[in-house]
């Protein structure tokens, strides 16, 4: 995976861990900055980003991910829903980066402790159709930040 592609996938990985909301969890609402994103790739390798260049803004039924990259800004919007306690599903609605993933949904376990948010992707029951772009596992750590 090239450095640029890995960077952009890490941006998506950060964004995806926030998802679809029947009723939003009030503790998710607001803005978060990624402090660590770990992408476990299908070949067994992993990529880690601790640059803090990705942010999320959660609203009632959607959130927006904005990641600064070496080539500009990647912006992705998701519809999300908390589907059971500490689990949400996110469906990609728009993206300036991975348009082939628009409409895809993924579930995430999440835990909020104080101003820290940790998420872990739940592996899909059925692997994605080729080309397989979704990482089998993504872990993120983020901290609450003021919305600009």
N, CA, C and O atoms as a GROMACS GRO file, in nm:
protein
  592
    1UNK      N    1   0.087  -0.117   0.000
    1UNK     CA    2   0.000   0.000   0.000
    1UNK      C    3   0.091   0.123   0.000
    1UNK      O    4   0.182   0.132   0.082
    2UNK      N    5   0.067   0.217  -0.092
    2UNK     CA    6   0.151   0.336  -0.097
    2UNK      C    7   0.126   0.424   0.024
    2UNK      O    8   0.022   0.414   0.089
    3UNK      N    9   0.223   0.509   0.053
    3UNK     CA   10   0.212   0.597   0.170
    3UNK      C   11   0.087   0.684   0.160
    3UNK      O   12   0.016   0.700   0.259
    4UNK      N   13   0.060   0.742   0.041
    4UNK     CA   14  -0.058   0.828   0.024
    4UNK      C   15  -0.186   0.748   0.045
    4UNK      O   16  -0.275   0.791   0.117
    5UNK      N   17  -0.195   0.631  -0.019
    5UNK     CA   18  -0.315   0.549  -0.001
    5UNK      C   19  -0.334   0.509   0.144
    5UNK      O   20  -0.445   0.511   0.196
    6UNK      N   21  -0.224   0.473   0.210
    6UNK     CA   22  -0.233   0.435   0.351
    6UNK      C   23  -0.282   0.553   0.434
    6UNK      O   24  -0.364   0.536   0.524
    7UNK      N   25  -0.231   0.673   0.403
    7UNK     CA   26  -0.275   0.794   0.474
    7UNK      C   27  -0.423   0.817   0.457
    7UNK      O   28  -0.494   0.844   0.554
    8UNK      N   29  -0.470   0.806   0.334
    8UNK     CA   30  -0.612   0.830   0.308
    8UNK      C   31  -0.699   0.722   0.370
    8UNK      O   32  -0.807   0.752   0.421
    9UNK      N   33  -0.653   0.596   0.367
    9UNK     CA   34  -0.729   0.489   0.432
    9UNK      C   35  -0.733   0.512   0.582
    9UNK      O   36  -0.836   0.487   0.646
   10UNK      N   37  -0.623   0.559   0.641
   10UNK     CA   38  -0.624   0.590   0.784
   10UNK      C   39  -0.725   0.700   0.814
   10UNK      O   40  -0.792   0.696   0.918
   11UNK      N   41  -0.736   0.798   0.724
   11UNK     CA   42  -0.835   0.904   0.743
   11UNK      C   43  -0.975   0.844   0.746
   11UNK      O   44  -1.056   0.877   0.834
   12UNK      N   45  -1.004   0.757   0.650
   12UNK     CA   46  -1.135   0.692   0.646
   12UNK      C   47  -1.154   0.604   0.769
   12UNK      O   48  -1.263   0.598   0.826
   13UNK      N   49  -1.049   0.537   0.809
   13UNK     CA   50  -1.059   0.449   0.924
   13UNK      C   51  -1.098   0.527   1.048
   13UNK      O   52  -1.176   0.480   1.130
   14UNK      N   53  -1.044   0.646   1.061
   14UNK     CA   54  -1.080   0.730   1.174
   14UNK      C   55  -1.226   0.771   1.164
   14UNK      O   56  -1.299   0.769   1.264
   15UNK      N   57  -1.267   0.808   1.049
   15UNK     CA   58  -1.402   0.855   1.031
   15UNK      C   59  -1.503   0.745   1.051
   15UNK      O   60  -1.603   0.764   1.121
   16UNK      N   61  -1.480   0.634   0.992
   16UNK     CA   62  -1.576   0.526   0.996
   16UNK      C   63  -1.612   0.483   1.136
   16UNK      O   64  -1.727   0.443   1.157
   17UNK      N   65  -1.523   0.489   1.232
   17UNK     CA   66  -1.560   0.448   1.365
   17UNK      C   67  -1.668   0.532   1.432
   17UNK      O   68  -1.688   0.517   1.552
   18UNK      N   69  -1.737   0.615   1.363
   18UNK     CA   70  -1.849   0.688   1.421
   18UNK      C   71  -1.965   0.675   1.325
   18UNK      O   72  -1.946   0.698   1.206
   19UNK      N   73  -2.085   0.638   1.372
   19UNK     CA   74  -2.188   0.592   1.280
   19UNK      C   75  -2.332   0.637   1.289
   19UNK      O   76  -2.352   0.748   1.338
   20UNK      N   77  -2.450   0.555   1.243
   20UNK     CA   78  -2.597   0.567   1.227
   20UNK      C   79  -2.674   0.589   1.361
   20UNK      O   80  -2.642   0.514   1.453
   21UNK      N   81  -2.769   0.681   1.384
   21UNK     CA   82  -2.830   0.695   1.517
   21UNK      C   83  -2.981   0.696   1.522
   21UNK      O   84  -3.043   0.790   1.474
   22UNK      N   85  -3.042   0.591   1.582
   22UNK     CA   86  -3.186   0.591   1.610
   22UNK      C   87  -3.207   0.699   1.714
   22UNK      O   88  -3.290   0.788   1.697
   23UNK      N   89  -3.132   0.691   1.818
   23UNK     CA   90  -3.123   0.801   1.912
   23UNK      C   91  -2.974   0.819   1.939
   23UNK      O   92  -2.905   0.726   1.978
   24UNK      N   93  -2.928   0.939   1.916
   24UNK     CA   94  -2.786   0.966   1.934
   24UNK      C   95  -2.748   0.954   2.080
   24UNK      O   96  -2.828   0.986   2.169
   25UNK      N   97  -2.628   0.909   2.105
   25UNK     CA   98  -2.573   0.907   2.239
   25UNK      C   99  -2.521   1.048   2.265
   25UNK      O  100  -2.427   1.091   2.197
   26UNK      N  101  -2.579   1.122   2.360
   26UNK     CA  102  -2.537   1.260   2.383
   26UNK      C  103  -2.388   1.274   2.410
   26UNK      O  104  -2.329   1.379   2.383
   27UNK      N  105  -2.325   1.170   2.463
   27UNK     CA  106  -2.182   1.178   2.492
   27UNK      C  107  -2.097   1.178   2.365
   27UNK      O  108  -1.981   1.218   2.370
   28UNK      N  109  -2.152   1.134   2.251
   28UNK     CA  110  -2.079   1.137   2.123
   28UNK      C  111  -2.084   1.276   2.058
   28UNK      O  112  -1.992   1.312   1.985
   29UNK      N  113  -2.189   1.352   2.085
   29UNK     CA  114  -2.210   1.479   2.017
   29UNK      C  115  -2.096   1.576   2.041
   29UNK      O  116  -2.042   1.584   2.151
   30UNK      N  117  -2.060   1.649   1.936
   30UNK     CA  118  -1.952   1.746   1.946
   30UNK      C  119  -1.835   1.708   1.858
   30UNK      O  120  -1.851   1.633   1.762
   31UNK      N  121  -1.717   1.759   1.892
   31UNK     CA  122  -1.599   1.742   1.808
   31UNK      C  123  -1.491   1.660   1.877
   31UNK      O  124  -1.474   1.668   1.999
   32UNK      N  125  -1.420   1.582   1.797
   32UNK     CA  126  -1.315   1.493   1.845
   32UNK      C  127  -1.195   1.502   1.751
   32UNK      O  128  -1.212   1.516   1.630
   33UNK      N  129  -1.074   1.494   1.806
   33UNK     CA  130  -0.951   1.490   1.727
   33UNK      C  131  -0.884   1.355   1.751
   33UNK      O  132  -0.864   1.314   1.865
   34UNK      N  133  -0.850   1.286   1.642
   34UNK     CA  134  -0.784   1.156   1.654
   34UNK      C  135  -0.643   1.174   1.709
   34UNK      O  136  -0.566   1.256   1.658
   35UNK      N  137  -0.611   1.100   1.812
   35UNK     CA  138  -0.475   1.101   1.865
   35UNK      C  139  -0.399   0.977   1.820
   35UNK      O  140  -0.276   0.975   1.820
   36UNK      N  141  -0.475   0.873   1.782
   36UNK     CA  142  -0.412   0.749   1.735
   36UNK      C  143  -0.512   0.672   1.651
   36UNK      O  144  -0.627   0.652   1.692
   37UNK      N  145  -0.469   0.630   1.532
   37UNK     CA  146  -0.550   0.545   1.444
   37UNK      C  147  -0.462   0.426   1.406
   37UNK      O  148  -0.352   0.444   1.355
   38UNK      N  149  -0.511   0.306   1.431
   38UNK     CA  150  -0.436   0.186   1.393
   38UNK      C  151  -0.523   0.107   1.296
   38UNK      O  152  -0.635   0.068   1.328
   39UNK      N  153  -0.468   0.084   1.178
   39UNK     CA  154  -0.536   0.010   1.072
   39UNK      C  155  -0.466  -0.123   1.057
   39UNK      O  156  -0.348  -0.128   1.023
   40UNK      N  157  -0.538  -0.232   1.081
   40UNK     CA  158  -0.483  -0.366   1.063
   40UNK      C  159  -0.521  -0.411   0.922
   40UNK      O  160  -0.639  -0.426   0.891
   41UNK      N  161  -0.421  -0.431   0.839
   41UNK     CA  162  -0.442  -0.462   0.698
   41UNK      C  163  -0.460  -0.612   0.680
   41UNK      O  164  -0.416  -0.691   0.762
   42UNK      N  165  -0.527  -0.650   0.570
   42UNK     CA  166  -0.560  -0.791   0.547
   42UNK      C  167  -0.437  -0.880   0.535
   42UNK      O  168  -0.446  -1.000   0.563
   43UNK      N  169  -0.322  -0.825   0.496
   43UNK     CA  170  -0.201  -0.907   0.484
   43UNK      C  171  -0.131  -0.928   0.619
   43UNK      O  172  -0.024  -0.988   0.624
   44UNK      N  173  -0.191  -0.879   0.727
   44UNK     CA  174  -0.136  -0.897   0.860
   44UNK      C  175  -0.052  -0.779   0.909
   44UNK      O  176  -0.017  -0.773   1.027
   45UNK      N  177  -0.021  -0.686   0.821
   45UNK     CA  178   0.056  -0.569   0.863
   45UNK      C  179  -0.038  -0.466   0.926
   45UNK      O  180  -0.160  -0.482   0.924
   46UNK      N  181   0.020  -0.361   0.981
   46UNK     CA  182  -0.063  -0.256   1.036
   46UNK      C  183   0.000  -0.121   1.006
   46UNK      O  184   0.121  -0.110   0.987
   47UNK      N  185  -0.085  -0.019   1.001
   47UNK     CA  186  -0.041   0.118   0.980
   47UNK      C  187  -0.093   0.199   1.097
   47UNK      O  188  -0.206   0.179   1.142
   48UNK      N  189  -0.011   0.290   1.147
   48UNK     CA  190  -0.050   0.371   1.262
   48UNK      C  191  -0.028   0.518   1.232
   48UNK      O  192   0.072   0.556   1.171
   49UNK      N  193  -0.122   0.601   1.274
   49UNK     CA  194  -0.112   0.745   1.256
   49UNK      C  195  -0.138   0.814   1.389
   49UNK      O  196  -0.242   0.791   1.451
   50UNK      N  197  -0.044   0.897   1.432
   50UNK     CA  198  -0.061   0.972   1.556
   50UNK      C  199  -0.046   1.122   1.529
   50UNK      O  200  -0.013   1.199   1.620
   51UNK      N  201  -0.071   1.164   1.405
   51UNK     CA  202  -0.048   1.302   1.364
   51UNK      C  203  -0.152   1.400   1.418
   51UNK      O  204  -0.125   1.520   1.426
   52UNK      N  205  -0.271   1.352   1.454
   52UNK     CA  206  -0.377   1.441   1.502
   52UNK      C  207  -0.440   1.523   1.391
   52UNK      O  208  -0.504   1.625   1.418
   53UNK      N  209  -0.424   1.482   1.267
   53UNK     CA  210  -0.473   1.560   1.153
   53UNK      C  211  -0.618   1.531   1.114
   53UNK      O  212  -0.671   1.593   1.021
   54UNK      N  213  -0.683   1.439   1.184
   54UNK     CA  214  -0.822   1.406   1.153
   54UNK      C  215  -0.914   1.450   1.266
   54UNK      O  216  -0.882   1.432   1.384
   55UNK      N  217  -1.028   1.508   1.230
   55UNK     CA  218  -1.128   1.549   1.329
   55UNK      C  219  -1.264   1.498   1.286
   55UNK      O  220  -1.289   1.472   1.169
   56UNK      N  221  -1.352   1.484   1.384
   56UNK     CA  222  -1.490   1.444   1.362
   56UNK      C  223  -1.581   1.544   1.430
   56UNK      O  224  -1.548   1.597   1.536
   57UNK      N  225  -1.695   1.570   1.367
   57UNK     CA  226  -1.798   1.648   1.434
   57UNK      C  227  -1.928   1.569   1.428
   57UNK      O  228  -1.986   1.549   1.322
   58UNK      N  229  -1.972   1.522   1.547
   58UNK     CA  230  -2.095   1.444   1.559
   58UNK      C  231  -2.213   1.536   1.582
   58UNK      O  232  -2.209   1.624   1.668
   59UNK      N  233  -2.318   1.514   1.504
   59UNK     CA  234  -2.447   1.578   1.526
   59UNK      C  235  -2.546   1.467   1.559
   59UNK      O  236  -2.504   1.354   1.582
   60UNK      N  237  -2.676   1.496   1.560
   60UNK     CA  238  -2.776   1.398   1.601
   60UNK      C  239  -2.779   1.272   1.514
   60UNK      O  240  -2.787   1.162   1.567
   61UNK      N  241  -2.774   1.287   1.382
   61UNK     CA  242  -2.790   1.171   1.294
   61UNK      C  243  -2.677   1.157   1.193
   61UNK      O  244  -2.678   1.065   1.111
   62UNK      N  245  -2.580   1.246   1.198
   62UNK     CA  246  -2.468   1.235   1.106
   62UNK      C  247  -2.342   1.291   1.170
   62UNK      O  248  -2.347   1.366   1.268
   63UNK      N  249  -2.229   1.253   1.113
   63UNK     CA  250  -2.103   1.313   1.155
   63UNK      C  251  -2.017   1.334   1.032
   63UNK      O  252  -2.031   1.266   0.931
   64UNK      N  253  -1.927   1.430   1.045
   64UNK     CA  254  -1.837   1.463   0.935
   64UNK      C  255  -1.693   1.440   0.980
   64UNK      O  256  -1.654   1.481   1.090
   65UNK      N  257  -1.618   1.375   0.896
   65UNK     CA  258  -1.476   1.352   0.920
   65UNK      C  259  -1.397   1.441   0.826
   65UNK      O  260  -1.424   1.445   0.706
   66UNK      N  261  -1.299   1.512   0.880
   66UNK     CA  262  -1.212   1.597   0.799
   66UNK      C  263  -1.068   1.560   0.834
   66UNK      O  264  -1.028   1.568   0.950
   67UNK      N  265  -0.992   1.518   0.734
   67UNK     CA  266  -0.852   1.480   0.754
   67UNK      C  267  -0.764   1.559   0.659
   67UNK      O  268  -0.790   1.565   0.539
   68UNK      N  269  -0.661   1.620   0.714
   68UNK     CA  270  -0.561   1.690   0.633
   68UNK      C  271  -0.464   1.585   0.580
   68UNK      O  272  -0.418   1.500   0.656
   69UNK      N  273  -0.434   1.591   0.452
   69UNK     CA  274  -0.338   1.498   0.392
   69UNK      C  275  -0.231   1.578   0.319
   69UNK      O  276  -0.240   1.700   0.310
   70UNK      N  277  -0.131   1.510   0.268
   70UNK     CA  278  -0.025   1.578   0.194
   70UNK      C  279  -0.076   1.637   0.064
   70UNK      O  280  -0.011   1.723   0.005
   71UNK      N  281  -0.192   1.591   0.018
   71UNK     CA  282  -0.248   1.641  -0.108
   71UNK      C  283  -0.371   1.730  -0.089
   71UNK      O  284  -0.434   1.770  -0.188
   72UNK      N  285  -0.406   1.762   0.035
   72UNK     CA  286  -0.523   1.847   0.058
   72UNK      C  287  -0.605   1.798   0.176
   72UNK      O  288  -0.550   1.748   0.274
   73UNK      N  289  -0.735   1.812   0.165
   73UNK     CA  290  -0.827   1.775   0.272
   73UNK      C  291  -0.924   1.668   0.222
   73UNK      O  292  -0.982   1.682   0.114
   74UNK      N  293  -0.941   1.562   0.301
   74UNK     CA  294  -1.039   1.458   0.270
   74UNK      C  295  -1.158   1.477   0.365
   74UNK      O  296  -1.141   1.475   0.487
   75UNK      N  297  -1.276   1.496   0.309
   75UNK     CA  298  -1.397   1.517   0.388
   75UNK      C  299  -1.496   1.406   0.357
   75UNK      O  300  -1.526   1.379   0.241
   76UNK      N  301  -1.547   1.342   0.462
   76UNK     CA  302  -1.644   1.234   0.446
   76UNK      C  303  -1.757   1.256   0.546
   76UNK      O  304  -1.733   1.290   0.662
   77UNK      N  305  -1.880   1.236   0.499
   77UNK     CA  306  -1.997   1.248   0.585
   77UNK      C  307  -2.061   1.111   0.600
   77UNK      O  308  -2.072   1.036   0.504
   78UNK      N  309  -2.101   1.078   0.723
   78UNK     CA  310  -2.166   0.952   0.754
   78UNK      C  311  -2.300   0.977   0.821
   78UNK      O  312  -2.315   1.072   0.898
   79UNK      N  313  -2.397   0.892   0.792
   79UNK     CA  314  -2.519   0.883   0.872
   79UNK      C  315  -2.486   0.778   0.978
   79UNK      O  316  -2.423   0.677   0.948
   80UNK      N  317  -2.529   0.801   1.100
   80UNK     CA  318  -2.498   0.702   1.202
   80UNK      C  319  -2.616   0.677   1.293
   80UNK      O  320  -2.707   0.759   1.305
   81UNK      N  321  -2.611   0.560   1.358
   81UNK     CA  322  -2.717   0.521   1.449
   81UNK      C  323  -2.657   0.434   1.558
   81UNK      O  324  -2.584   0.339   1.530
   82UNK      N  325  -2.689   0.466   1.683
   82UNK     CA  326  -2.651   0.379   1.794
   82UNK      C  327  -2.749   0.262   1.789
   82UNK      O  328  -2.869   0.281   1.808
   83UNK      N  329  -2.696   0.142   1.764
   83UNK     CA  330  -2.785   0.027   1.744
   83UNK      C  331  -2.801  -0.059   1.868
   83UNK      O  332  -2.898  -0.134   1.880
   84UNK      N  333  -2.709  -0.049   1.960
   84UNK     CA  334  -2.719  -0.109   2.093
   84UNK      C  335  -2.619  -0.035   2.181
   84UNK      O  336  -2.534   0.038   2.129
   85UNK      N  337  -2.627  -0.052   2.310
   85UNK     CA  338  -2.535   0.022   2.398
   85UNK      C  339  -2.390   0.003   2.356
   85UNK      O  340  -2.343  -0.110   2.338
   86UNK      N  341  -2.318   0.115   2.340
   86UNK     CA  342  -2.177   0.116   2.307
   86UNK      C  343  -2.144   0.062   2.167
   86UNK      O  344  -2.030   0.025   2.140
   87UNK      N  345  -2.244   0.056   2.077
   87UNK     CA  346  -2.222   0.011   1.939
   87UNK      C  347  -2.302   0.101   1.846
   87UNK      O  348  -2.421   0.124   1.869
   88UNK      N  349  -2.236   0.152   1.741
   88UNK     CA  350  -2.310   0.226   1.640
   88UNK      C  351  -2.276   0.173   1.502
   88UNK      O  352  -2.172   0.110   1.482
   89UNK      N  353  -2.364   0.199   1.408
   89UNK     CA  354  -2.343   0.163   1.268
   89UNK      C  355  -2.330   0.292   1.190
   89UNK      O  356  -2.410   0.384   1.209
   90UNK      N  357  -2.231   0.299   1.101
   90UNK     CA  358  -2.207   0.419   1.020
   90UNK      C  359  -2.221   0.385   0.873
   90UNK      O  360  -2.166   0.285   0.826
   91UNK      N  361  -2.294   0.468   0.802
   91UNK     CA  362  -2.310   0.452   0.657
   91UNK      C  363  -2.252   0.574   0.589
   91UNK      O  364  -2.294   0.687   0.615
   92UNK      N  365  -2.155   0.550   0.500
   92UNK     CA  366  -2.092   0.662   0.429
   92UNK      C  367  -2.194   0.725   0.335
   92UNK      O  368  -2.252   0.658   0.250
   93UNK      N  369  -2.214   0.857   0.350
   93UNK     CA  370  -2.311   0.931   0.267
   93UNK      C  371  -2.241   1.006   0.154
   93UNK      O  372  -2.287   1.003   0.040
   94UNK      N  373  -2.130   1.074   0.185
   94UNK     CA  374  -2.054   1.147   0.083
   94UNK      C  375  -1.906   1.136   0.118
   94UNK      O  376  -1.869   1.114   0.233
   95UNK      N  377  -1.822   1.153   0.016
   95UNK     CA  378  -1.679   1.151   0.039
   95UNK      C  379  -1.607   1.220  -0.075
   95UNK      O  380  -1.643   1.206  -0.191
   96UNK      N  381  -1.504   1.296  -0.040
   96UNK     CA  382  -1.419   1.357  -0.143
   96UNK      C  383  -1.302   1.264  -0.173
   96UNK      O  384  -1.216   1.297  -0.254
   97UNK      N  385  -1.297   1.149  -0.107
   97UNK     CA  386  -1.182   1.059  -0.120
   97UNK      C  387  -1.219   0.921  -0.172
   97UNK      O  388  -1.171   0.883  -0.279
   98UNK      N  389  -1.300   0.844  -0.103
   98UNK     CA  390  -1.333   0.707  -0.141
   98UNK      C  391  -1.478   0.696  -0.186
   98UNK      O  392  -1.562   0.642  -0.114
   99UNK      N  393  -1.506   0.747  -0.303
   99UNK     CA  394  -1.644   0.748  -0.351
   99UNK      C  395  -1.696   0.607  -0.377
   99UNK      O  396  -1.818   0.587  -0.377
  100UNK      N  397  -1.608   0.509  -0.398
  100UNK     CA  398  -1.655   0.372  -0.420
  100UNK      C  399  -1.711   0.309  -0.293
  100UNK      O  400  -1.773   0.203  -0.299
  101UNK      N  401  -1.689   0.372  -0.178
  101UNK     CA  402  -1.741   0.319  -0.052
  101UNK      C  403  -1.871   0.387  -0.008
  101UNK      O  404  -1.927   0.350   0.095
  102UNK      N  405  -1.920   0.485  -0.084
  102UNK     CA  406  -2.045   0.551  -0.049
  102UNK      C  407  -2.157   0.447  -0.044
  102UNK      O  408  -2.171   0.365  -0.134
  103UNK      N  409  -2.234   0.451   0.062
  103UNK     CA  410  -2.342   0.354   0.083
  103UNK      C  411  -2.301   0.236   0.169
  103UNK      O  412  -2.387   0.161   0.214
  104UNK      N  413  -2.171   0.217   0.192
  104UNK     CA  414  -2.126   0.105   0.275
  104UNK      C  415  -2.150   0.137   0.424
  104UNK      O  416  -2.142   0.252   0.466
  105UNK      N  417  -2.178   0.032   0.500
  105UNK     CA  418  -2.207   0.046   0.643
  105UNK      C  419  -2.113  -0.045   0.722
  105UNK      O  420  -2.080  -0.155   0.679
  106UNK      N  421  -2.071   0.004   0.837
  106UNK     CA  422  -1.984  -0.074   0.924
  106UNK      C  423  -2.022  -0.045   1.069
  106UNK      O  424  -2.061   0.067   1.102
  107UNK      N  425  -2.010  -0.145   1.156
  107UNK     CA  426  -2.040  -0.129   1.298
  107UNK      C  427  -1.911  -0.107   1.377
  107UNK      O  428  -1.804  -0.156   1.341
  108UNK      N  429  -1.926  -0.031   1.487
  108UNK     CA  430  -1.813   0.001   1.574
  108UNK      C  431  -1.853  -0.009   1.720
  108UNK      O  432  -1.958   0.042   1.761
  109UNK      N  433  -1.769  -0.073   1.799
  109UNK     CA  434  -1.780  -0.066   1.944
  109UNK      C  435  -1.715   0.065   1.984
  109UNK      O  436  -1.611   0.102   1.930
  110UNK      N  437  -1.775   0.137   2.079
  110UNK     CA  438  -1.713   0.260   2.126
  110UNK      C  439  -1.725   0.272   2.277
  110UNK      O  440  -1.816   0.218   2.339
  111UNK      N  441  -1.630   0.344   2.334
  111UNK     CA  442  -1.630   0.368   2.477
  111UNK      C  443  -1.580   0.510   2.500
  111UNK      O  444  -1.477   0.551   2.446
  112UNK      N  445  -1.654   0.584   2.580
  112UNK     CA  446  -1.615   0.721   2.615
  112UNK      C  447  -1.581   0.723   2.764
  112UNK      O  448  -1.662   0.685   2.848
  113UNK      N  449  -1.460   0.768   2.793
  113UNK     CA  450  -1.415   0.783   2.932
  113UNK      C  451  -1.364   0.925   2.946
  113UNK      O  452  -1.258   0.959   2.895
  114UNK      N  453  -1.441   1.008   3.016
  114UNK     CA  454  -1.405   1.150   3.028
  114UNK      C  455  -1.408   1.216   2.891
  114UNK      O  456  -1.511   1.214   2.824
  115UNK      N  457  -1.296   1.273   2.850
  115UNK     CA  458  -1.285   1.336   2.719
  115UNK      C  459  -1.214   1.248   2.618
  115UNK      O  460  -1.162   1.298   2.518
  116UNK      N  461  -1.210   1.118   2.642
  116UNK     CA  462  -1.144   1.024   2.553
  116UNK      C  463  -1.247   0.932   2.489
  116UNK      O  464  -1.337   0.881   2.556
  117UNK      N  465  -1.234   0.911   2.359
  117UNK     CA  466  -1.320   0.821   2.284
  117UNK      C  467  -1.234   0.713   2.222
  117UNK      O  468  -1.136   0.743   2.154
  118UNK      N  469  -1.270   0.588   2.244
  118UNK     CA  470  -1.200   0.475   2.184
  118UNK      C  471  -1.301   0.396   2.102
  118UNK      O  472  -1.412   0.369   2.148
  119UNK      N  473  -1.262   0.359   1.981
  119UNK     CA  474  -1.349   0.279   1.897
  119UNK      C  475  -1.271   0.160   1.840
  119UNK      O  476  -1.150   0.167   1.822
  120UNK      N  477  -1.344   0.052   1.814
  120UNK     CA  478  -1.288  -0.067   1.749
  120UNK      C  479  -1.393  -0.114   1.650
  120UNK      O  480  -1.510  -0.133   1.685
  121UNK      N  481  -1.350  -0.131   1.525
  121UNK     CA  482  -1.446  -0.177   1.425
  121UNK      C  483  -1.484  -0.322   1.452
  121UNK      O  484  -1.403  -0.401   1.498
  122UNK      N  485  -1.608  -0.353   1.421
  122UNK     CA  486  -1.659  -0.489   1.434
  122UNK      C  487  -1.644  -0.551   1.295
  122UNK      O  488  -1.698  -0.499   1.198
  123UNK      N  489  -1.571  -0.663   1.284
  123UNK     CA  490  -1.554  -0.723   1.151
  123UNK      C  491  -1.689  -0.756   1.089
  123UNK      O  492  -1.780  -0.804   1.157
  124UNK      N  493  -1.702  -0.729   0.958
  124UNK     CA  494  -1.830  -0.758   0.892
  124UNK      C  495  -1.857  -0.909   0.888
  124UNK      O  496  -1.764  -0.989   0.878
  125UNK      N  497  -1.985  -0.945   0.896
  125UNK     CA  498  -2.022  -1.086   0.890
  125UNK      C  499  -1.983  -1.144   0.755
  125UNK      O  500  -1.943  -1.260   0.744
  126UNK      N  501  -1.995  -1.061   0.650
  126UNK     CA  502  -1.958  -1.103   0.516
  126UNK      C  503  -1.849  -1.008   0.467
  126UNK      O  504  -1.870  -0.886   0.467
  127UNK      N  505  -1.733  -1.061   0.424
  127UNK     CA  506  -1.627  -0.972   0.376
  127UNK      C  507  -1.675  -0.887   0.259
  127UNK      O  508  -1.762  -0.929   0.183
  128UNK      N  509  -1.619  -0.764   0.244
  128UNK     CA  510  -1.661  -0.679   0.134
  128UNK      C  511  -1.626  -0.741  -0.001
  128UNK      O  512  -1.531  -0.818  -0.014
  129UNK      N  513  -1.706  -0.707  -0.100
  129UNK     CA  514  -1.681  -0.756  -0.236
  129UNK      C  515  -1.554  -0.690  -0.290
  129UNK      O  516  -1.522  -0.578  -0.250
  130UNK      N  517  -1.482  -0.757  -0.380
  130UNK     CA  518  -1.364  -0.695  -0.439
  130UNK      C  519  -1.403  -0.568  -0.512
  130UNK      O  520  -1.513  -0.563  -0.566
  131UNK      N  521  -1.320  -0.464  -0.517
  131UNK     CA  522  -1.192  -0.467  -0.448
  131UNK      C  523  -1.212  -0.447  -0.298
  131UNK      O  524  -1.287  -0.359  -0.256
  132UNK      N  525  -1.145  -0.527  -0.219
  132UNK     CA  526  -1.158  -0.520  -0.074
  132UNK      C  527  -1.083  -0.398  -0.022
  132UNK      O  528  -0.960  -0.400  -0.013
  133UNK      N  529  -1.155  -0.293   0.012
  133UNK     CA  530  -1.094  -0.170   0.057
  133UNK      C  531  -1.104  -0.152   0.207
  133UNK      O  532  -1.026  -0.078   0.267
  134UNK      N  533  -1.198  -0.218   0.267
  134UNK     CA  534  -1.219  -0.201   0.411
  134UNK      C  535  -1.117  -0.286   0.488
  134UNK      O  536  -1.097  -0.403   0.457
  135UNK      N  537  -1.055  -0.226   0.586
  135UNK     CA  538  -0.961  -0.299   0.670
  135UNK      C  539  -1.040  -0.393   0.761
  135UNK      O  540  -1.152  -0.360   0.801
  136UNK      N  541  -0.984  -0.508   0.792
  136UNK     CA  542  -1.056  -0.601   0.879
  136UNK      C  543  -1.076  -0.546   1.021
  136UNK      O  544  -1.172  -0.582   1.088
  137UNK      N  545  -0.985  -0.460   1.067
  137UNK     CA  546  -0.998  -0.406   1.202
  137UNK      C  547  -0.934  -0.267   1.207
  137UNK      O  548  -0.826  -0.245   1.153
  138UNK      N  549  -1.004  -0.175   1.272
  138UNK     CA  550  -0.953  -0.040   1.291
  138UNK      C  551  -0.976  -0.003   1.437
  138UNK      O  552  -1.086  -0.020   1.489
  139UNK      N  553  -0.872   0.048   1.502
  139UNK     CA  554  -0.883   0.096   1.640
  139UNK      C  555  -0.847   0.243   1.640
  139UNK      O  556  -0.750   0.284   1.577
  140UNK      N  557  -0.926   0.324   1.710
  140UNK     CA  558  -0.896   0.467   1.718
  140UNK      C  559  -0.903   0.516   1.861
  140UNK      O  560  -0.976   0.461   1.944
  141UNK      N  561  -0.827   0.619   1.887
  141UNK     CA  562  -0.834   0.692   2.013
  141UNK      C  563  -0.847   0.839   1.975
  141UNK      O  564  -0.775   0.887   1.888
  142UNK      N  565  -0.938   0.910   2.038
  142UNK     CA  566  -0.962   1.049   2.007
  142UNK      C  567  -0.988   1.126   2.136
  142UNK      O  568  -1.028   1.069   2.237
  143UNK      N  569  -0.965   1.256   2.129
  143UNK     CA  570  -0.994   1.340   2.245
  143UNK      C  571  -1.092   1.448   2.205
  143UNK      O  572  -1.090   1.498   2.092
  144UNK      N  573  -1.179   1.482   2.300
  144UNK     CA  574  -1.278   1.586   2.275
  144UNK      C  575  -1.205   1.718   2.252
  144UNK      O  576  -1.107   1.749   2.319
  145UNK      N  577  -1.255   1.796   2.156
  145UNK     CA  578  -1.194   1.923   2.122
  145UNK      C  579  -1.304   2.025   2.093
  145UNK      O  580  -1.413   1.985   2.054
  146UNK      N  581  -1.279   2.152   2.111
  146UNK     CA  582  -1.383   2.251   2.078
  146UNK      C  583  -1.414   2.247   1.929
  146UNK      O  584  -1.325   2.230   1.846
  147UNK      N  585  -1.541   2.263   1.895
  147UNK     CA  586  -1.582   2.272   1.755
  147UNK      C  587  -1.552   2.413   1.706
  147UNK      O  588  -1.577   2.511   1.776
  148UNK      N  589  -1.499   2.422   1.586
  148UNK     CA  590  -1.467   2.554   1.530
  148UNK      C  591  -1.579   2.605   1.442
  148UNK      O  592  -1.568   2.715   1.387
   0.00000   0.00000   0.00000
